[in-house]
Amino acid sequence: MKFRKIIATTVAAAALSVGAISLAPAAGAQATDTGTGKEQACQRAHDAWQKIIAANERAVSEYREYRAKQQELLANGHVVAAHRLDAALDRARQAHDRLVARAVAIAQRVKAFCTEQPPALTPVE
């Protein structure tokens, strides 16, 4: 019984010391300031806008593909099949609308201290 306590105590002490070592900062390591909060917020807004632009390009491309396919189906007399694409067109249009709203919301949050303007997104139609 005494042997088990010694082993358990040793294992617990080793685990605690390893945990304390992993939590301690590296020797000579200092926290570096990457800029003010406003600069960081402007950079995050810029990065978000770049992602929004890419997502909007995908939504516009998708919308145009569906619209071209719908026009082709209508030209060939496939009215029912063309009508089924209306839901996909609506989803692409709604995605665009959400992206525009997101870009405007970001611009409203950072307009007081960022000089960069929100991007002009390509409309779906």
Secondary structure, 3 states (H helix, E strand, C coil): CHHHHHHHHHHHHHHHHHHHHHHCCCCCCCCCCCCCHHHHHHHHHHHHHHHHHHHHHHHHHHHHHHHHHHHHHHHCCCHHHHHHHHHHHHHHHHHHHHHHHHHHHHHHHHCCCCCCCCCCCCCCC
